Amino acid sequence: MAIIEFPDDLIALERSAWAEIQRGELTVETARAVHEAVTAFAEQAGLRRMDVELGLKTLVRYETAA
């Protein structure tokens, strides 16, 4: 998979969703917002949505503290 340069706002949105998931409080609104943002970014970048989603989740869920 190619390295994808994600915009900061998309990363922040996924971080919010991940925090909600960890608390057991993910809302439909947050999930929908992430899905729509990922889809829009994938279309704009000419990438497969699944590749974008996987890359974004991997970045956020496995990032190391600096």
C-alpha positions in Angstrom: 0.0 0.0 0.0 1.3 3.5 -0.9 2.0 6.0 1.8 -0.9 8.5 2.0 -0.5 12.0 3.1 -3.7 12.6 5.2 -4.9 16.1 5.9 -4.9 17.2 9.5 -8.6 17.6 9.7 -9.2 14.0 8.6 -6.7 12.7 11.2 -8.4 14.8 13.9 -11.8 13.4 12.9 -10.5 9.8 13.1 -8.9 10.5 16.4 -12.2 11.8 17.8 -14.0 8.6 16.5 -11.3 6.4 18.0 -11.6 8.1 21.4 -15.4 7.6 21.3 -14.9 3.9 20.3 -12.5 3.4 23.3 -15.1 4.9 25.6 -17.9 2.8 24.1 -19.6 6.0 23.0 -19.3 6.1 19.2 -22.2 8.0 17.8 -23.8 7.6 14.4 -23.0 11.2 13.6 -19.3 10.7 14.3 -19.2 7.5 12.3 -21.1 9.1 9.4 -18.8 12.1 9.4 -15.7 10.0 9.3 -17.1 7.8 6.5 -18.1 10.8 4.4 -14.8 12.5 4.9 -12.8 9.4 4.0 -15.0 8.9 0.9 -14.5 12.5 -0.2 -10.8 12.4 0.4 -10.4 9.1 -1.5 -12.3 10.4 -4.5 -10.4 13.6 -4.6 -7.0 11.8 -4.3 -8.0 9.1 -6.8 -7.5 6.3 -4.2 -9.7 3.4 -3.1 -11.8 4.3 -0.1 -10.8 1.1 1.7 -7.1 1.9 1.3 -7.7 5.4 2.7 -9.8 4.0 5.6 -7.2 1.3 6.5 -4.3 3.7 6.3 -6.1 6.3 8.4 -7.1 3.8 11.1 -3.6 2.4 11.2 -2.1 5.9 11.6 -4.4 6.9 14.4 -4.7 3.6 16.3 -1.1 2.7 16.2 0.7 6.0 16.4 3.3 6.3 19.1 3.6 9.1 21.6 6.3 11.6 20.7 
